[in-house]
Amino acid sequence: MSVDPRNTLARPDLAARSLEGLVAAGAYADPTPMTAAVAAAPLRAAPDGEAEQVDQLLFGETFEVLEESAGFCWGQAARDGYVGFVARADLAPLAPAPTHRVAAIRTYAFKDPSIKSRALGPYSLGALVSVEAREGRFAKAAGSGWFVEEHLSPIGVFETDFVAVAQRFVGAPYLWGGRESLGLDCSGLVQQALLACGRACPRDTDQQALMGQAVQADALLRGDLVFWRGHVGILLDADNILHANAHHMAVAIEPLAQAVSRIAATSTGQPTGYRRL
C-alpha cells in the first residue's frame, strides 16, 4: 500500500491500530485523543523545539496521540490529518465537543467576564471552543476564558465566500507551517479560508492542487487557485492574486502578471496549473 507519511500515522516500529493489515509496523496501538490547550501549538517534524514547524494545531483542535516521550507527543491532527510532534505542555485531556468556532480574525478571551480582566490568547479564526457558561455578552469556554460571544459562531454555521475570508488575513505575517492569523503560509491561508466556509482542505500545496477541476489561464475567475511548485495563491479576480508569500513576508495582494513574472525569475518557475473549486 502506497502511503503519504504526512498523513499516515505509521512508522516502521509503530502505527495506529486502524492501519493494521494495511501498513507494516512492529506494533500497533490505539491513539489517545487530546486537545490543543494553547492558542496555537506548533506541530513539528521531529521531537525538538527547534525542529521545522510543518503545521499548527489551533486551540480546541484534536490531536490523536500514539506515543509520548521526552516531553513530546507523536500523533495526528484530526482536522487536517497531518502527522508530527507536539509539545506535551501544549496539549490537555480531550475537551468536550466544541459548540462554537472563533469567527473573528483574532480575538482575546478574558479571565473574567470583563474586558478589564486578564486577557488570554489571542485566538485565531477557526479555533474551536466549548461554551459552558454565559454572562451578559460573554461566553465561557472550557479550558480557556470568557469570549465576547459576537466573535464566536455556532458549529455548523459557516461563511459563504472563502475569498472574502482570505482577504481578512491581508497583512498577517508569513510563517512557514502557520495556520493562525498571527502568522501563516500560502497553503495555510487557503485551508483556513475554506474551513471557515465548511469545506475540508488538505494542508500542503501539492495536496490542494488535486482539489476541484483544472481551468485554463485565459479563463480565470474569482476564487480560482493558481499553483506553482510549492506555492499557491487565490484569485481575487482574473488579474489580481492574494497569497501568503515569503517575498512580501506577509499575506499580500499583487497583480497576477507581476507575481508570475517575479516568481518565474526564481527557481520556482512558471505556474504549474490553475484549479476551480
Secondary structure by P-SEA (a helix, b strand, c coil): ccccccccccccccccccccccccccbbbbbbbbbbcccccccccccccccccccccccccccccccccccbbbbbccccbbbbbbccccccccccccccccccccbbbbccccccccccccccccbbbbbccccccccccccccccccccccccccccccaaaaaaaaccccccccccccccccaaaaaaaaaaaaccccccccccccccccccccccccccbbbbcccbbbbbccccbbbbbcccccccccccaaaaaaaaaacccccccccccc
